[in-house]
């Protein structure tokens, strides 16, 4: 007759921990949404919004990071954490239709106008540097000239582009960067002008009133 050996406390604890790990792993897997792309790539994500043409999401390994956007036409399907699916395989990519292909340059320009906000720090400096005690306006002018020179294109880390895959397209990326530079120039010179105006206008009013600095 076979004798059943008692299970030791150590073995029992190992089994309990294994069960707990399995449960936790299962919960983590279920909490993920999976984006399956036409390229064959799969993105583990948290889907935030599905619009008419786009899907907005955050990468699952960086939920505190920036919102990412991908075109529905670049997706095959989304598998949600609850097991449901959205199938986009029947969406025909615009460049596959008889119509003209998407103009990547136009899309890059439009996206820069929507997403680029890297000018804010430079614009603030251009405004504030007008008010230096000894040499008002001049530091702002110098900073603005340097910041808007053709060689000072915004760095990629400051571009806030919606999709890394789109930036791999040279035509799109160049258009996005050029439009971002134009936006940056406009904002810097606008802020520099506003700061200078705050200083110059009161002086002009004072002089025109006949109460100038000279007796």
MDAnalysis code that builds the backbone (N, CA, C; Angstrom):
import MDAnalysis as mda
import numpy as np

u = mda.Universe.empty(645, n_residues=215, atom_resindex=np.repeat(np.arange(215), 3), trajectory=True)
u.add_TopologyAttr("name", ["N", "CA", "C"] * 215)
u.add_TopologyAttr("resid", np.arange(1, 216))
u.add_TopologyAttr("resname", ["UNK", "UNK", "UNK", "UNK", "UNK", "UNK", "UNK", "UNK", "UNK", "UNK", "UNK", "UNK", "UNK", "UNK", "UNK", "UNK", "UNK", "UNK", "UNK", "UNK", "UNK", "UNK", "UNK", "UNK", "UNK", "UNK", "UNK", "UNK", "UNK", "UNK", "UNK", "UNK", "UNK", "UNK", "UNK", "UNK", "UNK", "UNK", "UNK", "UNK", "UNK", "UNK", "UNK", "UNK", "UNK", "UNK", "UNK", "UNK", "UNK", "UNK", "UNK", "UNK", "UNK", "UNK", "UNK", "UNK", "UNK", "UNK", "UNK", "UNK", "UNK", "UNK", "UNK", "UNK", "UNK", "UNK", "UNK", "UNK", "UNK", "UNK", "UNK", "UNK", "UNK", "UNK", "UNK", "UNK", "UNK", "UNK", "UNK", "UNK", "UNK", "UNK", "UNK", "UNK", "UNK", "UNK", "UNK", "UNK", "UNK", "UNK", "UNK", "UNK", "UNK", "UNK", "UNK", "UNK", "UNK", "UNK", "UNK", "UNK", "UNK", "UNK", "UNK", "UNK", "UNK", "UNK", "UNK", "UNK", "UNK", "UNK", "UNK", "UNK", "UNK", "UNK", "UNK", "UNK", "UNK", "UNK", "UNK", "UNK", "UNK", "UNK", "UNK", "UNK", "UNK", "UNK", "UNK", "UNK", "UNK", "UNK", "UNK", "UNK", "UNK", "UNK", "UNK", "UNK", "UNK", "UNK", "UNK", "UNK", "UNK", "UNK", "UNK", "UNK", "UNK", "UNK", "UNK", "UNK", "UNK", "UNK", "UNK", "UNK", "UNK", "UNK", "UNK", "UNK", "UNK", "UNK", "UNK", "UNK", "UNK", "UNK", "UNK", "UNK", "UNK", "UNK", "UNK", "UNK", "UNK", "UNK", "UNK", "UNK", "UNK", "UNK", "UNK", "UNK", "UNK", "UNK", "UNK", "UNK", "UNK", "UNK", "UNK", "UNK", "UNK", "UNK", "UNK", "UNK", "UNK", "UNK", "UNK", "UNK", "UNK", "UNK", "UNK", "UNK", "UNK", "UNK", "UNK", "UNK", "UNK", "UNK", "UNK", "UNK", "UNK", "UNK", "UNK", "UNK", "UNK", "UNK", "UNK", "UNK", "UNK", "UNK", "UNK"])
u.atoms.positions = np.array([
    [0.860, -1.196, 0.000],
    [0.000, 0.000, 0.000],
    [0.896, 1.245, 0.000],
    [0.594, 2.163, -0.981],
    [1.404, 3.384, -1.086],
    [1.087, 4.325, 0.063],
    [2.126, 4.936, 0.568],
    [1.966, 5.866, 1.686],
    [2.105, 7.300, 1.166],
    [1.114, 8.177, 1.449],
    [1.141, 9.575, 1.016],
    [1.961, 10.381, 1.998],
    [3.039, 10.966, 1.488],
    [3.905, 11.753, 2.348],
    [3.302, 13.128, 2.579],
    [3.400, 13.649, 3.792],
    [2.855, 14.986, 4.081],
    [3.650, 16.057, 3.353],
    [2.940, 17.130, 2.926],
    [3.577, 18.258, 2.223],
    [4.206, 19.186, 3.259],
    [5.467, 19.486, 3.076],
    [6.169, 20.351, 4.032],
    [5.636, 21.780, 3.948],
    [5.866, 22.557, 4.999],
    [5.421, 23.958, 5.033],
    [6.102, 24.764, 3.930],
    [7.373, 24.483, 3.645],
    [8.111, 25.221, 2.606],
    [7.496, 24.994, 1.238],
    [7.170, 23.723, 0.941],
    [6.552, 23.399, -0.337],
    [5.187, 24.064, -0.461],
    [4.436, 24.061, 0.647],
    [3.109, 24.663, 0.648],
    [3.198, 26.165, 0.370],
    [4.181, 26.834, 0.973],
    [4.351, 28.272, 0.753],
    [4.750, 28.564, -0.693],
    [5.602, 27.712, -1.250],
    [6.010, 27.891, -2.642],
    [4.810, 27.778, -3.577],
    [3.941, 26.791, -3.285],
    [2.752, 26.607, -4.118],
    [1.812, 27.801, -4.026],
    [1.669, 28.350, -2.804],
    [0.795, 29.520, -2.613],
    [1.344, 30.724, -3.368],
    [2.672, 30.946, -3.265],
    [3.289, 32.061, -3.977],
    [3.149, 31.913, -5.486],
    [3.283, 30.666, -5.982],
    [3.144, 30.408, -7.411],
    [1.740, 30.742, -7.886],
    [0.744, 30.380, -7.082],
    [-0.655, 30.670, -7.431],
    [-0.894, 32.171, -7.465],
    [-0.333, 32.887, -6.456],
    [-0.488, 34.348, -6.389],
    [0.147, 35.009, -7.607],
    [1.350, 34.549, -8.003],
    [2.029, 35.108, -9.169],
    [1.232, 34.880, -10.437],
    [0.639, 33.701, -10.552],
    [-0.176, 33.390, -11.729],
    [-1.387, 34.309, -11.816],
    [-2.012, 34.539, -10.657],
    [-3.191, 35.406, -10.618],
    [-2.813, 36.832, -10.996],
    [-1.693, 37.322, -10.434],
    [-1.233, 38.687, -10.727],
    [-0.872, 38.838, -12.198],
    [-0.164, 37.839, -12.742],
    [0.222, 37.893, -14.150],
    [-0.996, 37.914, -15.042],
    [-1.991, 37.102, -14.674],
    [-3.225, 37.056, -15.448],
    [-3.932, 38.392, -15.423],
    [-3.944, 39.061, -14.278],
    [-4.612, 40.354, -14.144],
    [-3.906, 41.413, -14.973],
    [-2.550, 41.379, -14.971],
    [-1.779, 42.358, -15.735],
    [-2.027, 42.187, -17.221],
    [-2.022, 40.953, -17.687],
    [-2.257, 40.676, -19.104],
    [-3.630, 41.161, -19.529],
    [-4.631, 40.917, -18.680],
    [-5.998, 41.312, -19.015],
    [-6.158, 42.823, -19.031],
    [-5.295, 43.546, -18.284],
    [-5.426, 45.000, -18.184],
    [-4.806, 45.702, -19.388],
    [-4.234, 44.954, -20.311],
    [-3.560, 45.544, -21.460],
    [-4.465, 45.534, -22.689],
    [-4.366, 46.600, -23.476],
    [-4.943, 46.602, -24.812],
    [-3.811, 46.320, -25.800],
    [-4.103, 45.631, -26.871],
    [-3.077, 45.290, -27.853],
    [-3.461, 45.848, -29.215],
    [-2.573, 46.676, -29.774],
    [-2.778, 47.225, -31.109],
    [-1.987, 46.378, -32.097],
    [-2.672, 45.747, -33.012],
    [-2.010, 44.939, -34.040],
    [-1.939, 45.758, -35.324],
    [-0.709, 46.065, -35.755],
    [-0.517, 46.925, -36.918],
    [-0.402, 46.117, -38.197],
    [-0.660, 46.751, -39.313],
    [-0.543, 46.079, -40.615],
    [0.894, 45.665, -40.906],
    [1.846, 46.361, -40.297],
    [3.261, 46.045, -40.499],
    [3.670, 44.756, -39.799],
    [2.788, 44.239, -38.930],
    [3.104, 43.040, -38.168],
    [3.501, 43.330, -36.737],
    [3.734, 44.599, -36.423],
    [4.118, 44.991, -35.069],
    [2.902, 44.974, -34.148],
    [3.113, 44.613, -32.898],
    [2.073, 44.673, -31.870],
    [2.492, 45.660, -30.797],
    [1.579, 46.522, -30.413],
    [1.866, 47.542, -29.404],
    [0.988, 47.273, -28.187],
    [1.633, 47.083, -27.036],
    [0.901, 46.917, -25.783],
    [0.603, 48.317, -25.254],
    [-0.682, 48.615, -25.057],
    [-1.054, 50.001, -24.792],
    [-2.290, 50.089, -23.912],
    [-2.633, 51.325, -23.572],
    [-3.900, 51.658, -22.946],
    [-4.608, 52.621, -23.891],
    [-5.661, 52.137, -24.551],
    [-6.375, 52.962, -25.523],
    [-7.182, 54.028, -24.788],
    [-7.008, 55.288, -25.219],
    [-7.691, 56.413, -24.588],
    [-8.926, 56.841, -25.373],
    [-8.797, 56.831, -26.711],
    [-9.902, 57.342, -27.525],
    [-9.784, 56.781, -28.940],
    [-10.938, 56.439, -29.518],
    [-10.998, 55.996, -30.907],
    [-11.878, 56.989, -31.659],
    [-11.280, 57.751, -32.574],
    [-12.019, 58.751, -33.334],
    [-12.338, 58.205, -34.727],
    [-12.801, 59.080, -35.598],
    [-13.193, 58.638, -36.935],
    [-12.016, 58.056, -37.714],
    [-10.850, 58.689, -37.582],
    [-9.700, 58.270, -38.386],
    [-8.501, 57.810, -37.571],
    [-8.519, 58.082, -36.248],
    [-7.327, 57.854, -35.452],
    [-7.637, 57.099, -34.158],
    [-6.580, 56.571, -33.566],
    [-6.661, 55.939, -32.251],
    [-5.634, 56.619, -31.362],
    [-6.087, 57.137, -30.230],
    [-5.185, 57.787, -29.275],
    [-4.911, 56.797, -28.148],
    [-3.654, 56.655, -27.767],
    [-3.291, 55.668, -26.749],
    [-2.047, 56.100, -25.993],
    [-1.788, 55.425, -24.892],
    [-0.536, 55.553, -24.165],
    [0.164, 54.203, -24.175],
    [1.480, 54.227, -24.272],
    [2.228, 52.982, -24.197],
    [2.078, 52.399, -22.798],
    [1.857, 51.104, -22.720],
    [1.564, 50.471, -21.434],
    [2.729, 50.549, -20.469],
    [3.949, 50.588, -21.016],
    [5.121, 50.672, -20.143],
    [5.489, 52.114, -19.798],
    [4.633, 53.066, -20.236],
    [4.881, 54.480, -19.927],
    [3.547, 55.221, -19.863],
    [2.709, 54.812, -18.918],
    [1.351, 55.378, -18.835],
    [1.355, 56.848, -18.449],
    [2.443, 57.327, -17.879],
    [2.550, 58.748, -17.547],
    [3.197, 59.552, -18.672],
    [3.507, 58.888, -19.768],
    [4.153, 59.552, -20.894],
    [3.153, 60.248, -21.796],
    [3.622, 60.722, -22.976],
    [2.752, 61.490, -23.880],
    [1.698, 60.611, -24.546],
    [0.609, 61.241, -24.953],
    [-0.409, 60.547, -25.735],
    [0.151, 60.281, -27.129],
    [-0.081, 59.088, -27.632],
    [0.355, 58.714, -28.965],
    [-0.870, 58.582, -29.867],
    [-0.692, 58.818, -31.147],
    [-1.792, 58.745, -32.102],
    [-1.361, 57.900, -33.288],
    [-2.247, 57.033, -33.729],
    [-1.983, 56.210, -34.900],
    [-3.232, 56.196, -35.775],
    [-3.036, 56.163, -37.072],
    [-4.166, 56.127, -37.994],
    [-4.825, 54.746, -37.966],
    [-6.146, 54.729, -38.055],
    [-6.850, 53.445, -38.117],
    [-6.396, 52.621, -39.313],
    [-6.077, 53.312, -40.397],
    [-5.684, 52.601, -41.612],
    [-4.345, 51.892, -41.467],
    [-3.602, 52.193, -40.391],
    [-2.340, 51.497, -40.128],
    [-2.535, 50.294, -39.201],
    [-3.778, 50.082, -38.750],
    [-4.072, 49.008, -37.808],
    [-4.866, 47.887, -38.466],
    [-4.657, 46.687, -37.954],
    [-5.510, 45.562, -38.309],
    [-6.649, 45.423, -37.309],
    [-6.292, 45.521, -36.016],
    [-7.311, 45.402, -34.989],
    [-6.792, 45.899, -33.649],
    [-7.743, 46.127, -32.751],
    [-7.421, 46.391, -31.350],
    [-8.077, 45.294, -30.525],
    [-7.287, 44.649, -29.690],
    [-7.838, 43.681, -28.739],
    [-7.827, 44.347, -27.362],
    [-9.018, 44.560, -26.821],
    [-9.141, 45.277, -25.555],
    [-8.953, 44.336, -24.373],
    [-8.725, 44.948, -23.200],
    [-8.451, 44.177, -21.995],
    [-9.591, 43.239, -21.623],
    [-10.846, 43.599, -21.997],
    [-11.994, 42.749, -21.649],
    [-12.249, 41.640, -22.658],
    [-11.351, 41.535, -23.667],
    [-11.476, 40.462, -24.644],
    [-12.178, 40.851, -25.930],
    [-12.812, 42.018, -25.972],
    [-13.482, 42.461, -27.194],
    [-12.463, 42.980, -28.201],
    [-12.914, 43.099, -29.456],
    [-12.007, 43.522, -30.521],
    [-12.658, 44.595, -31.383],
    [-11.823, 45.445, -31.954],
    [-12.213, 46.343, -33.035],
    [-11.405, 45.946, -34.253],
    [-12.093, 45.640, -35.342],
    [-11.422, 45.171, -36.556],
    [-11.346, 46.320, -37.569],
    [-10.126, 46.659, -37.982],
    [-9.939, 47.739, -38.954],
    [-9.355, 47.219, -40.267],
    [-9.354, 45.919, -40.440],
    [-8.718, 45.327, -41.616],
    [-9.429, 45.700, -42.912],
    [-10.704, 46.133, -42.794],
    [-11.455, 46.484, -44.001],
    [-11.299, 47.949, -44.392],
    [-10.533, 48.706, -43.580],
    [-10.293, 50.116, -43.914],
    [-9.211, 50.182, -44.987],
    [-9.522, 50.819, -46.083],
    [-8.574, 50.920, -47.187],
    [-7.708, 52.149, -46.977],
    [-6.412, 51.947, -47.007],
    [-5.496, 53.073, -46.859],
    [-5.680, 54.028, -48.039],
    [-5.612, 55.298, -47.740],
    [-5.890, 56.305, -48.761],
    [-4.959, 56.179, -49.955],
    [-3.708, 55.820, -49.682],
    [-2.774, 55.718, -50.796],
    [-3.045, 54.497, -51.667],
    [-3.944, 53.593, -51.195],
    [-4.276, 52.410, -51.967],
    [-5.517, 52.626, -52.824],
    [-6.168, 53.765, -52.666],
    [-7.357, 54.068, -53.468],
    [-6.935, 54.708, -54.768],
    [-7.912, 54.993, -55.614],
    [-7.632, 55.639, -56.888],
    [-7.363, 57.129, -56.734],
    [-7.650, 57.653, -55.542],
    [-7.379, 59.057, -55.284],
    [-5.888, 59.281, -55.106],
    [-5.492, 60.535, -55.090],
    [-4.081, 60.858, -54.885],
    [-3.656, 60.440, -53.495],
    [-2.398, 60.070, -53.347],
    [-1.879, 59.651, -52.042],
    [-1.870, 60.833, -51.091],
    [-1.883, 60.524, -49.800],
    [-1.805, 61.580, -48.793],
    [-0.513, 62.365, -48.999],
    [-0.627, 63.663, -48.974],
    [0.562, 64.496, -49.072],
    [1.198, 64.564, -47.690],
    [2.286, 63.835, -47.518],
    [2.926, 63.766, -46.206],
    [3.396, 65.134, -45.731],
    [3.789, 65.993, -46.666],
    [4.253, 67.322, -46.291],
    [3.122, 68.145, -45.678],
    [1.940, 68.043, -46.270],
    [0.775, 68.761, -45.736],
    [0.410, 68.214, -44.366],
    [0.453, 66.890, -44.228],
    [0.127, 66.274, -42.938],
    [1.142, 66.692, -41.867],
    [2.424, 66.744, -42.233],
    [3.447, 67.165, -41.284],
    [3.226, 68.598, -40.826],
    [2.878, 69.479, -41.767],
    [2.611, 70.878, -41.435],
    [1.403, 70.990, -40.509],
    [0.326, 70.288, -40.848],
    [-0.891, 70.345, -40.043],
    [-0.673, 69.787, -38.638],
    [0.096, 68.698, -38.550],
    [0.360, 68.099, -37.238],
    [1.213, 69.011, -36.370],
    [2.153, 69.706, -36.989],
    [2.980, 70.645, -36.222],
    [2.116, 71.754, -35.629],
    [1.144, 72.219, -36.399],
    [0.250, 73.265, -35.909],
    [-0.631, 72.760, -34.766],
    [-0.904, 71.465, -34.774],
    [-1.757, 70.878, -33.724],
    [-0.976, 70.524, -32.468],
    [0.236, 70.003, -32.631],
    [0.921, 69.380, -31.500],
    [2.152, 70.126, -30.995],
    [2.806, 70.920, -31.847],
    [4.063, 71.535, -31.421],
    [3.804, 72.657, -30.413],
    [4.464, 72.583, -29.265],
    [4.349, 73.633, -28.244],
    [5.695, 73.912, -27.580],
    [6.773, 73.528, -28.244],
    [8.100, 73.677, -27.662],
    [8.637, 75.093, -27.652],
    [7.846, 76.038, -28.170],
    [8.278, 77.432, -28.225],
    [8.038, 78.172, -26.909],
    [7.298, 77.572, -25.975],
    [6.829, 78.312, -24.807],
    [7.969, 78.846, -23.937],
    [8.968, 78.011, -23.678],
    [10.089, 78.459, -22.843],
    [10.857, 79.587, -23.514],
    [11.159, 79.420, -24.808],
    [11.898, 80.452, -25.537],
    [11.084, 81.745, -25.609],
    [9.784, 81.630, -25.824],
    [8.931, 82.809, -25.884],
    [8.912, 83.566, -24.567],
    [8.885, 82.829, -23.478],
    [8.896, 83.462, -22.146],
    [10.202, 84.201, -21.900],
    [11.324, 83.582, -22.296],
    [12.629, 84.230, -22.124],
    [12.700, 85.506, -22.958],
    [12.197, 85.440, -24.196],
    [12.211, 86.622, -25.060],
    [11.411, 87.763, -24.455],
    [10.326, 87.435, -23.783],
    [9.484, 88.466, -23.154],
    [10.163, 89.039, -21.914],
    [10.603, 88.174, -21.023],
    [11.140, 88.602, -19.729],
    [12.465, 89.348, -19.875],
    [13.287, 88.936, -20.834],
    [14.618, 89.553, -20.955],
    [14.561, 90.998, -21.439],
    [13.366, 91.491, -21.771],
    [13.221, 92.920, -22.082],
    [13.423, 93.794, -20.851],
    [13.248, 93.218, -19.688],
    [13.176, 94.016, -18.469],
    [14.451, 93.962, -17.621],
    [15.601, 93.742, -18.264],
    [16.864, 93.800, -17.524],
    [17.127, 95.245, -17.101],
    [17.616, 95.457, -15.893],
    [17.709, 96.821, -15.345],
    [18.583, 97.774, -16.154],
    [19.779, 97.346, -16.529],
    [20.728, 98.279, -17.143],
    [20.512, 98.423, -18.642],
    [20.191, 97.322, -19.308],
    [20.056, 97.349, -20.771],
    [18.725, 96.730, -21.190],
    [17.620, 97.418, -20.995],
    [16.329, 96.868, -21.399],
    [16.249, 96.680, -22.916],
    [15.500, 95.671, -23.313],
    [15.194, 95.342, -24.720],
    [16.370, 94.663, -25.430],
    [17.595, 95.143, -25.243],
    [18.738, 94.602, -25.991],
    [18.938, 93.103, -25.763],
    [18.926, 92.595, -24.512],
    [19.085, 91.139, -24.328],
    [17.996, 90.336, -25.032],
    [16.776, 90.868, -25.009],
    [15.675, 90.176, -25.681],
    [15.914, 90.118, -27.188],
    [16.401, 91.229, -27.743],
    [16.683, 91.280, -29.172],
    [17.764, 90.279, -29.559],
    [18.828, 90.229, -28.774],
    [19.933, 89.306, -29.051],
    [19.457, 87.858, -28.950],
    [18.709, 87.559, -27.869],
    [18.208, 86.200, -27.680],
    [17.292, 85.794, -28.831],
    [16.420, 86.687, -29.256],
    [15.474, 86.386, -30.332],
    [16.188, 86.111, -31.644],
    [17.220, 86.912, -31.937],
    [17.984, 86.706, -33.174],
    [18.664, 85.339, -33.184],
    [19.264, 84.981, -32.046],
    [19.963, 83.691, -31.964],
    [18.970, 82.533, -32.027],
    [17.853, 82.646, -31.303],
    [16.887, 81.544, -31.204],
    [16.156, 81.290, -32.508],
    [16.037, 82.306, -33.341],
    [15.288, 82.142, -34.595],
    [16.196, 82.034, -35.812],
    [17.491, 81.852, -35.581],
    [18.405, 81.667, -36.710],
    [18.109, 80.335, -37.388],
    [18.440, 80.247, -38.651],
    [18.111, 79.052, -39.439],
    [18.794, 77.797, -38.919],
    [19.885, 77.963, -38.187],
    [20.613, 76.803, -37.660],
    [20.025, 76.286, -36.344],
    [19.129, 77.056, -35.757],
    [18.586, 76.697, -34.445],
    [17.215, 76.029, -34.585],
    [17.166, 74.924, -35.318],
    [15.916, 74.187, -35.521],
    [15.538, 73.468, -34.223],
    [14.253, 73.437, -33.871],
    [13.842, 72.758, -32.627],
    [14.326, 71.308, -32.597],
    [14.807, 70.885, -31.444],
    [15.268, 69.510, -31.278],
    [14.081, 68.554, -31.281],
    [14.324, 67.328, -31.725],
    [13.251, 66.339, -31.811],
    [12.566, 66.120, -30.463],
    [13.339, 66.199, -29.383],
    [12.777, 65.948, -28.054],
    [11.728, 67.005, -27.689],
    [11.797, 68.168, -28.356],
    [10.852, 69.257, -28.072],
    [9.735, 69.378, -29.100],
    [9.710, 68.494, -30.095],
    [8.748, 68.628, -31.183],
    [7.343, 68.148, -30.823],
    [7.251, 67.221, -29.866],
    [5.944, 66.704, -29.425],
    [5.140, 66.124, -30.590],
    [5.830, 65.430, -31.512],
    [5.128, 64.865, -32.660],
    [4.227, 63.710, -32.207],
    [3.120, 63.479, -32.927],
    [2.119, 62.516, -32.468],
    [2.506, 61.063, -32.647],
    [3.420, 60.768, -33.559],
    [3.739, 59.368, -33.841],
    [5.181, 59.234, -34.310],
    [5.907, 58.338, -33.661],
    [7.304, 58.098, -34.055],
    [7.372, 57.469, -35.445],
    [6.383, 56.671, -35.796],
    [6.388, 56.016, -37.107],
    [6.235, 57.040, -38.227],
    [5.443, 58.085, -37.993],
    [5.276, 59.123, -39.010],
    [6.580, 59.885, -39.234],
    [7.341, 60.093, -38.144],
    [8.589, 60.843, -38.262],
    [9.666, 60.064, -39.011],
    [9.435, 58.791, -39.266],
    [10.367, 58.014, -40.067],
    [10.241, 58.362, -41.555],
    [9.110, 58.999, -41.903],
    [8.906, 59.457, -43.271],
    [9.611, 60.798, -43.443],
    [10.614, 60.853, -44.312],
    [11.453, 62.048, -44.439],
    [10.646, 63.272, -44.850],
    [9.704, 63.091, -45.773],
    [8.900, 64.215, -46.251],
    [8.043, 64.786, -45.120],
    [7.418, 63.891, -44.362],
    [6.590, 64.310, -43.231],
    [7.443, 64.998, -42.164],
    [8.573, 64.379, -41.817],
    [9.432, 64.892, -40.747],
    [9.993, 66.274, -41.085],
    [10.449, 66.464, -42.328],
    [10.991, 67.764, -42.727],
    [9.916, 68.844, -42.675],
    [8.722, 68.514, -43.119],
    [7.622, 69.477, -43.100],
    [7.240, 69.832, -41.672],
    [7.209, 68.832, -40.809],
    [6.866, 69.067, -39.398],
    [7.905, 69.992, -38.763],
    [9.189, 69.720, -38.990],
    [10.257, 70.511, -38.386],
    [10.233, 71.957, -38.907],
    [10.025, 72.113, -40.214],
    [10.002, 73.453, -40.798],
    [8.842, 74.279, -40.245],
    [7.674, 73.659, -40.130],
    [6.518, 74.381, -39.593],
    [6.715, 74.694, -38.109],
    [7.324, 73.761, -37.387],
    [7.623, 74.005, -35.968],
    [8.562, 75.201, -35.820],
    [9.539, 75.302, -36.713],
    [10.478, 76.431, -36.671],
    [9.753, 77.743, -36.950],
    [8.828, 77.739, -37.904],
    [8.066, 78.951, -38.215],
    [7.221, 79.380, -37.014],
    [6.595, 78.404, -36.377],
    [5.778, 78.699, -35.189],
    [6.646, 79.280, -34.084],
    [7.814, 78.666, -33.881],
    [8.728, 79.132, -32.839],
    [9.158, 80.575, -33.104],
    [9.508, 80.884, -34.363],
    [9.930, 82.243, -34.717],
    [8.817, 83.252, -34.428],
    [7.599, 82.923, -34.858],
    [6.480, 83.852, -34.656],
    [6.248, 84.129, -33.173],
    [6.274, 83.063, -32.378],
    [5.993, 83.224, -30.948],
    [7.098, 84.010, -30.237],
    [8.337, 83.730, -30.594],
    [9.452, 84.434, -29.950],
    [9.408, 85.926, -30.269],
    [9.250, 86.263, -31.556],
    [9.232, 87.675, -31.929],
    [7.989, 88.383, -31.417],
    [6.881, 87.673, -31.333],
    [5.671, 88.271, -30.765],
    [5.889, 88.615, -29.298],
    [6.437, 87.680, -28.539],
    [6.692, 87.922, -27.111],
    [7.747, 89.005, -26.910],
    [8.786, 88.986, -27.760],
    [9.813, 90.019, -27.660],
    [9.202, 91.391, -27.929],
    [8.325, 91.462, -28.935],
    [7.677, 92.721, -29.269],
    [6.746, 93.209, -28.176],
    [6.016, 92.274, -27.563],
    [5.117, 92.659, -26.471],
    [5.903, 93.236, -25.291],
    [7.011, 92.569, -24.944],
    [7.838, 93.059, -23.840],
    [8.432, 94.426, -24.143],
    [8.920, 94.603, -25.377],
    [9.492, 95.893, -25.756],
    [8.428, 96.980, -25.750],
    [7.220, 96.622, -26.187],
    [6.129, 97.588, -26.220],
    [5.769, 98.099, -24.840],
    [5.817, 97.206, -23.853],
    [5.501, 97.613, -22.481],
    [6.479, 98.674, -21.988],
    [7.722, 98.615, -22.484],
    [8.731, 99.593, -22.075],
    [8.650, 100.869, -22.923],
    [8.528, 100.702, -24.234],
    [8.633, 101.844, -25.152],
    [7.384, 102.725, -25.138],
    [6.203, 102.119, -25.142],
    [4.965, 102.901, -25.271],
    [4.811, 103.942, -24.165],
    [5.023, 103.612, -22.888],
    [4.911, 104.653, -21.847],
    [5.895, 105.797, -22.059],
    [7.117, 105.463, -22.547],
    [8.116, 106.502, -22.801],
    [7.635, 107.435, -23.913],
    [7.090, 106.869, -24.982],
    [6.588, 107.684, -26.090],
    [5.428, 108.562, -25.647],
    [4.547, 107.990, -24.825],
    [3.413, 108.776, -24.323],
    [3.900, 109.932, -23.480],
    [4.910, 109.653, -22.653],
    [5.464, 110.694, -21.792],
    [6.097, 111.804, -22.608],
    [6.836, 111.445, -23.666],
    [7.496, 112.430, -24.493],
    [6.486, 113.242, -25.292],
    [5.462, 112.576, -25.819],
    [4.469, 113.285, -26.626],
    [3.590, 114.213, -25.814],
    [3.531, 113.966, -24.503],
    [2.694, 114.812, -23.652],
    [3.372, 116.141, -23.310],
    [4.641, 116.261, -23.664],
    [5.361, 117.487, -23.372],
    [6.054, 117.461, -22.037],
    [5.927, 116.356, -21.310],
    [6.571, 116.249, -19.997],
    [7.798, 115.362, -20.098],
    [8.669, 115.657, -21.048],
    [9.857, 114.848, -21.275],
    [10.816, 114.916, -20.118],
    [11.883, 114.189, -20.280],
    [12.874, 114.150, -19.212],
    [13.681, 115.432, -19.114],
    [13.811, 116.150, -20.256],
    [14.564, 117.388, -20.215],
    [13.683, 118.534, -19.736],
    [14.188, 119.532, -18.957],
    [13.389, 120.662, -18.490],
    [12.987, 121.591, -19.634],
])
